[in-house]
Amino acid sequence: MTYIYSLFQYIPFIAEGVLWTASLVLGGLGIGFIIGLPLAIAQSFGGKKLGKVLNAYVWFFRGTPLLVLLSLFYWAIFPSFGFKLDPLKTSILVLGMRSGAYQSQIFKDSIKSVDYGQILAAKAIGMTQRKLILYIVLPQALRISIPAWSNEYAVILKDSAICFALGVMEILTRVRYVSTATGLALIPYLFAGILFFVLTFSGTGIMDFIHKRTRIPGMVEGLR
């Protein structure tokens, strides 16, 4: 009973990890969006040569395990360029760069989903490629990408737990400390699982709501 009482004292400590996890997820998603959307546009409209160069970035970050990327950037790449970033900032940047590779494919497929007839019509009336992308393609592609982007949120949320390897004080790291201090494992890790479930359910629920509110009535969202 003493151990259980001690465990309850640690609940605020574990719950505080939600803020760190949220920082990892939102920061990673934001950086991933900033990287992924231009990548998708360049891959879709930039020609084959540029596409091959950008594919190297995509395949590197999609094909390398996250733990390896975290270690590589934290211990080698950033220090070699003179950057002394703390574990949280390093983790956010790495999650963002990796998410950018995945988001680029989400947006690329969404761009392909836009009715090609609209693109031909825009070119026929003399619309420039820049205006075509800004006013015809992106408004539709971003709406189409929301369900897949919701899935990316869930993935990066679960990936954020791997950042414990650098000592980031997110949920899993705090649970490990509590488990060591109290000698209990089941309840702390069960509590962590509940927190991750709530974060996943609430986040994807918000994305689903946004998708329903922004969906274009009668629009068929399928790849051409």
Residue pairs with C-beta under 8 A, 6 or more apart in sequence:
3 182
3 183
3 184
4 184
4 187
6 181
6 182
7 178
7 182
7 184
7 187
7 188
10 178
10 181
10 182
10 188
11 191
13 174
13 177
13 178
14 171
14 174
14 175
14 178
14 188
14 191
14 192
14 195
15 195
16 169
16 174
17 169
17 170
17 171
17 172
17 173
17 174
17 175
17 195
18 171
18 195
18 199
20 88
20 168
20 169
20 170
20 171
21 157
21 160
21 161
21 170
21 171
21 199
22 199
23 88
23 92
24 88
24 91
24 92
24 95
24 156
24 160
24 163
24 168
24 170
25 95
25 153
25 156
25 157
25 160
25 199
25 203
27 92
27 95
27 96
28 92
28 95
28 96
28 98
28 99
28 156
28 160
29 96
29 99
29 152
29 153
29 156
30 96
31 92
31 93
31 95
31 96
31 97
31 99
31 100
32 95
32 96
32 97
32 98
32 99
32 100
32 102
32 103
32 152
32 156
33 100
33 103
34 96
34 100
35 96
35 97
35 99
35 100
35 101
35 103
35 104
36 99
36 100
36 101
36 102
36 103
36 104
36 106
36 107
37 103
37 104
37 107
39 54
39 57
39 58
39 100
39 101
39 104
39 107
39 108
40 103
40 104
40 105
40 106
40 107
40 108
40 110
40 111
41 107
41 111
41 133
42 50
42 51
42 54
43 50
43 51
43 54
43 55
43 104
43 108
44 108
44 111
44 112
45 129
45 133
46 54
54 104
57 101
58 101
58 104
58 105
59 101
60 101
61 69
61 97
61 98
61 100
61 101
61 102
62 98
62 101
62 102
64 72
66 94
66 95
66 98
66 159
66 162
67 162
67 165
69 94
69 97
69 98
70 90
70 91
70 94
70 162
70 163
70 165
70 166
71 165
73 90
73 93
73 94
74 85
74 87
74 90
74 94
74 166
78 84
78 85
78 90
85 93
87 163
87 166
87 167
87 168
88 168
90 166
91 160
91 163
91 166
91 168
95 156
95 159
95 160
95 163
98 159
99 152
99 156
102 152
102 155
103 149
103 152
106 145
106 148
106 149
106 152
107 141
107 142
107 145
109 145
109 148
109 223
110 140
110 141
110 142
110 144
110 145
110 148
111 137
111 141
112 223
112 224
113 140
113 141
113 144
113 221
113 222
113 223
113 224
114 136
114 137
114 140
114 141
114 144
115 224
116 224
118 136
119 132
119 136
119 137
122 131
122 132
122 136
123 132
127 135
127 136
140 216
140 219
143 211
143 214
143 215
143 216
143 219
144 221
146 207
146 210
146 211
146 214
147 207
147 208
147 211
149 207
150 203
150 204
150 207
150 208
150 211
151 204
153 203
153 204
153 207
154 200
154 203
154 204
157 196
157 199
157 200
157 203
158 196
158 200
160 170
161 170
161 171
161 172
161 196
163 170
163 173
164 170
164 172
164 173
164 176
167 173
171 192
171 195
171 196
172 192
175 188
175 189
175 191
175 192
178 184
178 188
179 185
179 188
179 189
182 188
